[in-house]
Amino acid sequence: MIILIILAFLAIAYLDGPGLWRKKEWRELAVMGIVWSLGLALSLAAAWHWPVPNPARILARVFGPVTMWLTNLIG
């Protein structure tokens, strides 16, 4: 399973990376690298049955105060 995950991510990098490099789209390449790395890390952690952080908690912490502010603003 681990090898399949790594092969899939390498295939994605092989298909998308060189085109961005040739077009000199450095920002897109950087964002792709960051998202790709996070996806690989989370996929491997899930495959090894490690605890994976719940993104809903992070979103609730970020958008909770904004929601409360908008609720108080609108009334």
Secondary structure by P-SEA (a helix, b strand, c coil): caaaaaaaaaaaaaaccaaaaaacaaaaaaaaaaaaaaaaaaaaaaaaccccccaaaaaaaaaaaaaaaaaaaac
